[in-house]
Amino acid sequence: MKVTDASTHSLGIVVLDAQNNERVVKLIPESTPLPAEKRGRFAYAYDNMTAVRVEVTEGEGTNRQEVTVIGEVVLDKLPPRVRGTPIDVIYRYTENQILEVDVIDVETRAVRQARLNLKGSLDRKRMERARSQLARANIN
């Protein structure tokens, strides 16, 4: 039997669709084996934008009310961009439950990076007790 770490929640991004309605796009679905790297190509929503804000989401859902925004990355100080200018967003989720986020303006290659610690709320003592119980478990 092989034990593999996996994501416990979906991780995504809040975007604007063609009608400027917010929706959530999953980049890393729940139960994805870790480590994982996923990327998405998105675009500036308006003309003359000089910055883009990426809101990182956790949970299942297609709109902001159904998920939790757990962080944001702002790529700013760009020359004015036209609507549709491509932006790449890369998520790297490690076995240590660290989410690394890169936001890249494709044309200028400007990058903003962030790291989010997504570890659960168990303290060290409870985590050690859970590991000990798991090690003693008789799995057939």
PyMOL commands that set and color helices and strands:
alter all, ss='L'
color gray80, all
select helices_A, chain A and resi 64-66+124-136
alter helices_A, ss='H'
color red, helices_A
select strands_A, chain A and resi 11-16+22-28+36-43+52-58+68-75+86-93+98-105+111-117
alter strands_A, ss='S'
color yellow, strands_A
deselect
rebuild
show_as cartoon
